[in-house]
Amino acid sequence: MNTSKDPLHGVTLETMVTHLADCYGWDELGRRITIRCFTHDPSVKSSLQFLRRTPWARQKVEQLYLRTQFPSA
């Protein structure tokens, strides 16, 4: 049996972005992670395009997502 200890295992980038946008709204998400795809005409599609080719920004999204899933961690 292959069990991963990675809390992001099986979670898609689209799931993360959608969850964060639903949780915070685009305005607050843009304040928490200041990247243009969240602050100027944001959408899940445009965010995914940017985040898939920008590792540092994707890492920030992953970190915020984990904080929303495991607040005490």
CYANA upper distance limits for C-alpha pairs under 8 A (distance plus 0.5 A):
  4 SER  CA      9 HIS  CA      7.18
  5 LYS  CA      9 HIS  CA      8.35
  7 PRO  CA     66 LEU  CA      8.29
  8 LEU  CA     62 GLU  CA      8.44
  8 LEU  CA     66 LEU  CA      8.40
 11 VAL  CA     15 THR  CA      6.94
 11 VAL  CA     16 MET  CA      7.66
 12 THR  CA     16 MET  CA      6.97
 13 LEU  CA     17 VAL  CA      6.70
 13 LEU  CA     48 LEU  CA      7.63
 14 GLU  CA     18 THR  CA      6.47
 14 GLU  CA     44 VAL  CA      7.63
 14 GLU  CA     48 LEU  CA      7.20
 15 THR  CA     19 HIS  CA      6.48
 16 MET  CA     20 LEU  CA      6.63
 16 MET  CA     61 VAL  CA      7.92
 16 MET  CA     62 GLU  CA      7.76
 16 MET  CA     65 TYR  CA      6.64
 17 VAL  CA     21 ALA  CA      6.55
 17 VAL  CA     44 VAL  CA      7.09
 17 VAL  CA     47 SER  CA      8.19
 17 VAL  CA     48 LEU  CA      8.30
 17 VAL  CA     61 VAL  CA      7.90
 18 THR  CA     22 ASP  CA      6.58
 18 THR  CA     44 VAL  CA      7.15
 19 HIS  CA     23 CYS  CA      6.42
 19 HIS  CA     65 TYR  CA      8.37
 20 LEU  CA     24 TYR  CA      6.35
 20 LEU  CA     25 GLY  CA      7.80
 20 LEU  CA     29 LEU  CA      7.55
 20 LEU  CA     65 TYR  CA      7.17
 21 ALA  CA     25 GLY  CA      5.14
 21 ALA  CA     26 TRP  CA      5.98
 21 ALA  CA     29 LEU  CA      7.10
 24 TYR  CA     28 GLU  CA      6.01
 24 TYR  CA     29 LEU  CA      6.22
 25 GLY  CA     29 LEU  CA      6.56
 26 TRP  CA     30 GLY  CA      6.42
 26 TRP  CA     38 PHE  CA      6.59
 26 TRP  CA     39 THR  CA      7.66
 26 TRP  CA     42 PRO  CA      7.35
 27 ASP  CA     31 ARG  CA      6.92
 27 ASP  CA     38 PHE  CA      7.98
 27 ASP  CA     39 THR  CA      7.21
 28 GLU  CA     32 ARG  CA      6.68
 29 LEU  CA     33 ILE  CA      6.47
 29 LEU  CA     34 THR  CA      8.40
 29 LEU  CA     38 PHE  CA      7.12
 30 GLY  CA     34 THR  CA      5.56
 30 GLY  CA     35 ILE  CA      7.05
 30 GLY  CA     36 ARG  CA      8.31
 30 GLY  CA     38 PHE  CA      5.25
 30 GLY  CA     39 THR  CA      5.47
 31 ARG  CA     39 THR  CA      8.39
 33 ILE  CA     38 PHE  CA      8.17
 33 ILE  CA     60 LYS  CA      7.54
 33 ILE  CA     61 VAL  CA      8.04
 34 THR  CA     38 PHE  CA      7.62
 34 THR  CA     39 THR  CA      7.59
 35 ILE  CA     39 THR  CA      6.97
 35 ILE  CA     57 ALA  CA      8.10
 36 ARG  CA     40 HIS  CA      6.07
 37 CYS  CA     41 ASP  CA      7.66
 37 CYS  CA     42 PRO  CA      5.89
 37 CYS  CA     43 SER  CA      7.96
 37 CYS  CA     46 SER  CA      6.88
 37 CYS  CA     47 SER  CA      5.69
 37 CYS  CA     50 PHE  CA      7.57
 38 PHE  CA     42 PRO  CA      5.45
 38 PHE  CA     43 SER  CA      8.05
 38 PHE  CA     47 SER  CA      7.43
 42 PRO  CA     46 SER  CA      7.34
 42 PRO  CA     47 SER  CA      7.46
 43 SER  CA     47 SER  CA      6.58
 44 VAL  CA     48 LEU  CA      6.57
 45 LYS  CA     49 GLN  CA      6.88
 46 SER  CA     50 PHE  CA      6.89
 47 SER  CA     51 LEU  CA      6.46
 48 LEU  CA     52 ARG  CA      6.37
 49 GLN  CA     53 ARG  CA      7.44
 50 PHE  CA     54 THR  CA      6.65
 51 LEU  CA     55 PRO  CA      7.31
 51 LEU  CA     57 ALA  CA      6.53
 51 LEU  CA     58 ARG  CA      5.58
 52 ARG  CA     58 ARG  CA      7.56
 54 THR  CA     58 ARG  CA      6.80
 55 PRO  CA     59 GLN  CA      6.62
 56 TRP  CA     60 LYS  CA      7.05
 57 ALA  CA     61 VAL  CA      6.94
 58 ARG  CA     62 GLU  CA      6.66
 59 GLN  CA     63 GLN  CA      6.63
 60 LYS  CA     64 LEU  CA      6.74
 61 VAL  CA     65 TYR  CA      6.54
 62 GLU  CA     66 LEU  CA      6.64
 63 GLN  CA     67 ARG  CA      6.80
 64 LEU  CA     68 THR  CA      6.88
 65 TYR  CA     69 GLN  CA      6.86
 66 LEU  CA     70 PHE  CA      6.32
 66 LEU  CA     71 PRO  CA      8.23
 67 ARG  CA     71 PRO  CA      5.47
 67 ARG  CA     72 SER  CA      8.35
 67 ARG  CA     73 ALA  CA      7.68
